[in-house]
Amino acid sequence: MHKGKKYVDSAKTIDRSRLYDPADALSTVVSTAKAKFDETVELHVKLGVDSRHADQQVRGAIVLPHGTGKSVRVAVFAKGPKADEALAAGADVVGAEDLMERIQKENFFEFDVVIATPDMMGLVGRLGRVLGPKGLMPNPKAGTVSMDVAKAVQESKAGKIEYRLDKTNIIHCPIGKASFGAEKLQDNFDALMGAIIKAKPAAAKGQYIRSCVVASTMGPGVKVNAAKLMA
């Protein structure tokens, strides 16, 4: 795969054999984010668990101290007063059967997060095949199935992110934009890593955090010293 000149130049400044302290890693990522747009900084954490087993799942949600730097569009499935609450809290789209039809018939996906009241989950369940693969299915663990729709909407807008294992037991999450600078990124990094460590399943054996890498959208990855995180 061809790498651009900026990527190659950035890669030369990184010691591939070194495990960086989080502060150094994030400073390095910020300095190597040289694209013409404000690059997103992502955290990739490989865990020593087996996601095929229900008792070794790692999943949850957290509001990052400084948000993600991205404006989040929120769709809410709710009726009556709950629909009004969602709109008042800043939801972009609110509906029930009408919203389901728009998604099914018009392929409407102008949103990044889906929130639903518990009584709407029977309806939302019918959209599982289209929402699931996009990672948009509401889930109680992520706080996206809730009677307190106003709080759920506000948290999503404030930069709440969901973390979950993929099939290779890796969590991929944005922790902000390169323009945040290393300090704010570290606050977000610390909050997310703290949540992942707290979510360690009792059934997990051996080394929990196998590897930890931070990278900007167009930049090379920087390895973080995971041992210090568990101390």
Disulfide bonds with the S-S distance in Angstrom:
none
